[in-house]
Amino acid sequence: MLPSLEGARVLDLGCGFGAFARWAREMGAVTVLGVDRSENMLARARGQTRDPAVRYVLADIEQLALPEAAFDLVYSSLTLHYIADVAAACATIRRLLVAGGRLVFSVEHPIFTAPRTPGWRTEADGARVWPVNDYLLEARRVTEWITPGVVKYHRTVASYVNSLIAEGFHLVRLEEWGPSQEQIAQHPEWADEVHRPPFLLVAARL
C-alpha cells in the first residue's frame, strides 16, 4: 500500500521503537522523522538507530507543530485509534503533506474496537461468537490490552473514510486485513481472525 520511498521525506506518527523509520531509510527515504509520546520507546528507538537522516521527537499527534508541506508520506501504524479527534488529526496530516502526498495508516478494525468487553463468547452449541456492541455509537472505550485501563476511541469505518474525504484526500486503497489460508497453516492460532478482521488499512493521497 506504500508508494515508492525513493527520495521521500517521511513522517512516522506513533513510531514506537523506530522499526518502520529505519526500514523506510533502507527503502530510499531521504529523511525520516519519527514522532511518539512515549519517551521510553523513543529512547530505545534512538539506541537502535545509527543514521543521522532518521530523527525522533517526543510530541503529541493531537498537538503537532511542524512546518507545512514538509513531507511526501505520512505513515502511522496502529496509533490513530488512540486519538480522540481523528478529524483534527486528518487536518493536521493534510497540512504537513505536499500536494500529491500520501497517507498510509492502520488501526484496529472498528469491529474489533466495538465490543464493550473484548473477547469471544461461546454459544450453547459450542460455536464461538465475537460480540459487537454499539458499533454505531462512537465513543471512548476502556479495554484491557497487556495492562488494564487502556483507552481507545471507537469509530466506524465511515468516520475514518469521511474524515479523509473532508480534508481533500482521495482514497487509494482500503483493506480489512485477515490471514490467508497459507498464513493460518503457518500460524494456526490465527484461525479465529477469519471471523472478524483485526486491522483496517487505508492508503490515501492529496
GIRAFEN-V37231 format. One line per field, one symbol per residue. ss: DSSP state (@ for helix, = for strand, . for the rest). psi: psi as a letter, one per 30 degrees, with the letter a starting at -180 (. if undefined). burial: I if it has 9 or more other ideal C-beta (glycine too) atoms within 8 Angstrom, else O. A space follows every 10 residues. Layout:
# GIRAFEN-V37231
ss->???
psi->???
burial->???
This chain:
# GIRAFEN-V37231
ss->........== ===.....@@ @@@@@@.... ======..@@ @@@@@@@@.. ...=====.. @@@....... =======..@ @@...@@@@@ @@@@@@==== ========.@ @@@@.....= ==.....=== ........== ===......= ====..@@@@ @@@@@@...= =======... @@@@@@.@@@ @@@@@...== =====.
psi->fklkgjgkjk kjkhfbggee eeeeefggke lkjkklgjee eeeeeefgkh jffjlkkjlk efhjjlkkhf kfkkkkjhef ffkeifeeee eeeeefklkg lkkklklkkf eefekejkll lklegfkkkj kjkhefjklk kkljjellgk kljklleeee efeeefggkk kekkkjklkl eeeeeeifff effffkkfkk kkkll.
burial->OIOOIOOIII IIIIIIOIOI IIOIIOOIIO IIIIIIOOOO IIOIIIOOIO OOIIOIOOIO IIOIOOOOII IIIIIIIIII IOIOOIOOII IIIIOIIIOO IIIIIIIIII IIIIIOOOOO OOOOOOOIOI OOOOIOOOOO IOOOOOOOOI OIIIIIOOII IOIIIOIOIO IOOIOIIOIO OOIIOOOOOI OOIOOIIIII IIIIII
